[in-house]
Amino acid sequence: MSRTLRLALFGHPVEHSLSPQIHRQFGQQLAIDLDYQAIDCTAREFGPRFAAFLVAGGSGANLTLPLKQAGLGVCQRIDPDARSARAVNTLVRRDDGWHGYNTDGAGLLLDLRGLCIPVSGRRILVIGAGGASAGILAPLLNQGPELVAVLNRTGARAEALAEKHDHRGRIIGGGFEQAAELKDFDLLIQASSSGHQDELPPLQRQWLKATATTYDLNYGPAHRAFADWCDQHGLPCHDGLGMLVGQAALAFEIWTGRRPEMTPVLQSLR
């Protein structure tokens, strides 16, 4: 009987994803035989493609856009972070069915810790109110920041996201037109998708302390516009590649019970 661990990434598009490379390196690091495939499918195709993966012996999967919400529908159990985000990025097959997790926020915290960027007691500004922000807010607030502010082009979305999480800590939300009074933030997290169009939200340097640092959930070409803005304003800037490796390491631990080392994989990707 084969001992190969059969894993897959489902999403659209996935051809440029680094996840297969990351997980193969994790497997080599821990001497775990695995087969990790990238399966391109739309939300309409997900049901039958996932069922075929199960029949072929699949025991764990990652989900990326546009399938993170669709993944909720195949789960018998959903962990608190996934329930809060209303999005699943990791699935594991247990005796009682599929369990769903969201490791994005915890992966971000792993990278921030590695970069020595504190969260507890700090003022944090999050740009964007889409799925990326939804996935990180609960883990961030659980670390006890002084304040989290969410800004979005559509202020109502940011307000709704803040209201959903206000039981966890001090959080506010609004549109960019309401941000004139914002100031003294220690950390700016760029969580919008504008970088994929080589564009930027209407950022203001005055929102941040002189000693502030910045973090972009994007990496690669989608990070370039934000990195240029940070350079123009003399701000330390970090891309989201470490978060990608961090959330993957946590997913790998869910599947195998073993946490791989992030640093050698991150260095190889750099």
N, C-alpha and C positions, 0 to 999 in steps of 0.2 A: 504494500500500500504506500502511495506517495506521501512523503512528509513535506512536500512543497507547500508553502503558504501562498494561497492565491488571493491577490489583492488587485484593486483597480481604481482608477480615477475616472469618474463620469462627469461630463460637462460639455459645453459647446461655446467656443472652440477649445480644444485641449492639445493641439499639435505642438504648441510651443511651451507647454508646461514643463517646469523643472522637477515636478513631483516624482516622476519615474526615476530620474537620476538620483534624487535625494534618497528615496527609499531603497534603491539598490545599494547605495553606499552604506546606509544604515544596516542592511542585511549582511553585507560583507564585513562590516565592523564587528558585528555580533555573531558571525558565523551562522546566520539563519538563512536557509534556502527559501527564496521567495520568487514569485512571478508577479510583477506589478505592471499592469497594462493600462494605457490611456485609451478610454473608450469614448469617442465623440458621439454625443446624442443630445437631441433637444428634449424639452420637457415632455413633448408628446411621445417621443420614442423611449423615454426612460423606463416605463413599466416593463415592457417586453425585454429590453436589453438587460435590465437588472435581474429579471427572472431567469434569463439565459445564463447570466453570470453565476447565479445561485446553483443552477443545475450542473454547471461545469465545475463546481466545487469551491466557489468563491466564499471567503470567510470574513473579508473586511474590505471597506471601500472608503475613498474620499469623494466628496461632492464639491464641485465648484459651480460658478454661474453657468446656466440659470437654474440650477437644480437644488440649491440649498434649502429652499422651502418645500420642494417636492419630496425631499428626503424624509420630512416629518411623517408623510403618509405611509411609509413602509415600516415604521418603528413600532415595536411593542412597548419599549421604554425610551424615555427621553431625559437626558440629564438637565440639571437646572440652567446651565449656561445656554444650552440649545433651546430650552423652553423660553428663556428670557429673550433671546435674540430672534426667536421664531425661525431658526435656520440651523440646519445640520451640515457639518462638513466632514464628519467621520462616522462610519457605521461599522459595527462589529456584530458578528453572528454568535449568539449565545444559545443555551439549551432552550430558552423560552422565546426565541425569536431575535429580531434585530434590535440592537440598542443604538440610539443616536446621541452624538456628542457635538459640541462646538468648541474647538480648541483654539480659535482665532485669538480671543482675548487673552487667554493664558499664554499663548505663544508670544504675543506682544509683550506681556509682562516678563517672560523669560529673557527676551532680547533687551528690554529696558534695564533689567537687572544686570545683564552682562555688560551693558554700556555704562553702568553706574549712573543711570538717570533715575532719581527718586520720584515716587508718586505720592507717598504718604505725606499729608500736610501741605501739598503743593497746589498751586492754581493751574488748572489744565484747560486749554482751549482746543476743542475738537471742531474741525471744519468738515461739514457734510453730515447729512442725516439719513443716509441710505443704509443698505445692508451691512457695509463695512463698519459704520459707526455702531449700529445695533449690536454687532457681535463683540464689541470691546467695552461698552459702557458699564455693564454689570461687573466684570472683573476689575476695571479701573476703580469704580466706586467702592468696591469691597476692600480696596487698599487704604481707604480713608484720606482722600485728597481734601484740601480745604474747600475747593470749588471746582466743579466741571461745568464749563459753558459750551453749548453746542450752537454753531452758526450754520445756516443753510440759505441758499438762494430763496427757497420757499420756506419762510419763517414758520408757518404752521406745522410743517413736518418736524422741525427742530423742537418746537414747543411740545408736540405730542410725544416725541421721544423722551424729552426731559420729564414730562409728567408721568410717563410709564415707569421711570426709574427714581422718582423723587423720594421713595421710601428707603432707598439705599444710602442717601447722603444728599449734600447740597448740590443741586444741579439746576441750571437754567437753560432755556433754549429760545432762539429767535432768528430773525433774518438779518442780513448784513446791514440793512438800513437802520436797524435798531442797535447797532454795535458801537455808536459814537462814544458811549461812556465806559466801554470795556478797557481795562488796562491792568498792568502788573501781573501778567501771566508768566509762569515759570517754564511751561512746556506747551508748544503748539503741535498738535497731531493733525496732519493733513490726511483726511479720510475720504475726500471726495474723489470722483472718477475723472475729474477734468483733465488730469495729466494724460489720459489716453487720447485726448484730442489736442494735446500739446498746448493746453490752456491752463489758466490759473483762476481760482476764485478771487474776489476783490480783497486781498489781504492787506492789512495795515501793520507796519512796524510798531506803531504806537501802542498796540495792544499788549506788547511783550516787554518784560523787564530787560534791562541792559545785559543781564546775565542769562537770559533765556536760551533754551535749546529747542530744536525742532525735530520732528520725526514724521516721515512720509510712509503711509502704509503701502504705497506703490514702490516699484523698483524697476530698473532697466529704463527703456525710453520713456515710460510714463512718469518717471521721477525727474526727468531733466528740467522741465519748466520750473518746478518747485525748487530744485537745487540751485538753479540760476538766481531765483528771487532771494534765496537765503544768502547766497554769495554776495549779491549786491548790497545786502543789509547787514553783512558781517555776523551772520548767525550760524552756529554749529548746526549741521544738518546730517541726518541719518536716514537711509532708505529702509524699505520694508523687507529686504532679503533675509535679515536675521529673524524677523517675525515668521516668514515663510518656513524657514528651517525649524524654528521653535514649535510652530503648530504641527509640523510634520513629525517632530520627535515625540510630541505628546500623543499623536495618533498612533505612532509605532508602538509606544508603550501600552496603549489601550489594546492593540492587537496581540502583543507578544508578552506583556508583563515586564518588559525590559526597556529602560530609557537609554537611547544611544547618545553618544557625545556629539554635540552640535558643532563645536569649533572646527574640527578637521573638515567636515562637510561644507561649512560656510566658507572656509579658506579656499577649498577647491572650486567653489562656485565663483568666488571673487576673481 
